[in-house]
Amino acid sequence: MFRRIDLAGKPEVPARLTEVEAVERRTAIGHGAATIHTVEHVLAAVAAHVIDDLTIELTGPEPPILDGSVLPYFDALAQAGPAAVGGEPSVLTVTAPFTVTDKEASYVVAPAKGLRLTVSIEWPHPLIGRQAGTYDVTPESFAAELAAARTFGFTHEVAELQARGLIKGASEANAIVLDERGVVNGGKLRWPDEFVRHKAADIVGDLALTGARIQAHVVATRPSHGGNIALARALARAGRRTGMPGREAHRNAGDGYRENHGLSAPPLPISARGPDP
Ligand SMILES: [Zn+2]
């Protein structure tokens, strides 16, 4: 759940597929003035820590981009320390394989015991070309393999996107910026295949909008935010969902749940504000 504490009435926007408003270059949720842009990195950190229920308060329309990776959020949540809230975690289990396509992006989904991502991307650029990787997403592997991978963009796109009001804060400090030959200003990559690792982290963040832990092997080819959201919707439709986290069960059931479970107030796990920008 996101809460815009800078707006009158402090509107809440559930981090759910029903709230998705835009998917071009980032994932935005909510509507009108309460829209929240680029939720995928902070949500990737939440999902990677296997946090089922959380309130994120924002003082503006977008979580800070920070260094362009998930790592600052991942580390901040690790320091905050997740706490038990009761209830049963929501789990989406895939029982039969299926495919999803959205423009250039395509996905094959198969049953698995946990979340496994096999991701491949292709860009006509000397530093990218074709990159592929397989990642079993656990808190430990996410921290080691995906969290620090930064978002990337190309110098020729930056001006055009900024003219349309997107990526307002883009710079070498918060993204890998590429020209035709390499990283601008002598910037260094954290891995040679940092690009595909970031795309894998984005998938983890977008799938968090299902509101469930995912048990599936997803083979993603040329993933995009639009494709990831189509994938999340297909998973929510086709997957078998079990469980309901404590506070969500409480919200849905009202006072009856509170009485039955002896709660005096909705348990609040942690409220993450993220590091100062
Ligand atoms: Zn991203």
Boltz pocket constraint, residues with backbone or C-beta under 6 A from the ligand:
constraints:
  - pocket:
      binder: B
      contacts: [[A, 40], [A, 41], [A, 68], [A, 151], [A, 198], [A, 202]]
      max_distance: 6.0
